[in-house]
Amino acid sequence: MKKVAISACLLGEACRYDATCNRDNFLLEKLEGFELIPFCPEDHAFGTPRPTMDLVETDSGIKAISNKTKENLSFVIEQYAKDFFDKHREIDLFIGKDRSPSCGVCSARVYDYEKNLLYIHEAGLMAKEAKARGIESIDAEDYEG
């Protein structure tokens, strides 16, 4: 059975920053028969609801920066991703919530410190870890089954 790591909000968990979900019934129909393994690094690390964050290009690379405190939140997201994939070594496919700074596979947006948009096709921090491990990765809106 194919094992799919999937953003928990797509399954209907109210773990988005604003305590809502992005349940995607059409996607879930396509994944019927697969073992779905939910994840949400932001909910795990910061709880829900929580302030938003953006990916920001810094002198030391792309970082997840809190829009409220301007704090670099990258480490806890990256650590969650490493721990998740270490625990679930059998993942065949990673499906991330498009445009998420954590889970977007090739649709996360990157800004400069003044909030000018620099890129629109970046990988979020957890998606980067999945890709670095050679796991097939795709944004939810692009999954065709």
Secondary structure, DSSP 8 states (H G I E B T S, - for coil): --EEEEEGGGGT---STTS-----HHHHHHTTTSEEEEE-HHHHHH-SS---EEEEEETTEEEEEETTT--B-HHHHHHHHHHHHHH-TT--EEEE-TT-TTT-SS-EEEE-TT--EEEEEE--HHHHHHHHTT-EEEEGGG---
